Amino acid sequence: MIDKNKYENMNPNEFTQKDLMLHLLHVSQHTVTREDLKDDISTLDKKIDANFVQLDKKIDANFVQLDKKIDANFVQLDTKINKLESNMNKRFEQVDKRIDNLEVSMNKRFDKIDGEIEQLKTLEVKIKESKNDTIKWIVSIFFANIVAMAGLGFAAFKLFGSN
């Protein structure tokens, strides 16, 4: 193998024909012709195109798999959402039934309270009437006593005179 640095640091006056031949041999080993280069570029282009086609196929296949997974996940999510919605609707129906039962119960209680209030009002009216009757009775007894006393006083006045 030829040392590259050997030629870079060499004095041009000491450069021999043998050194020139070795240098040319070394350089010629690393050169290519235009045809070789075109063939290599064409081959590389074909490989690159083939690799892009394979990569596109893989990407398309991955997208198809991802789409299937996403669709499956959406189906699962839709199923879960529908279950949740159904459960929520059942619970809302139960709550509505409880509210309806409470309304019926409260209406019965209010009706009972209204009935008791009406009974109390009726009792109050009867008590007032009874009071009025009692007061009338007391007043009539009082006036009857007054009249009776006045009558007795008048009778005594007539009997005993004014003397």
Long-range contacts (C-beta under 8 A, 24 or more apart in sequence): 2-26
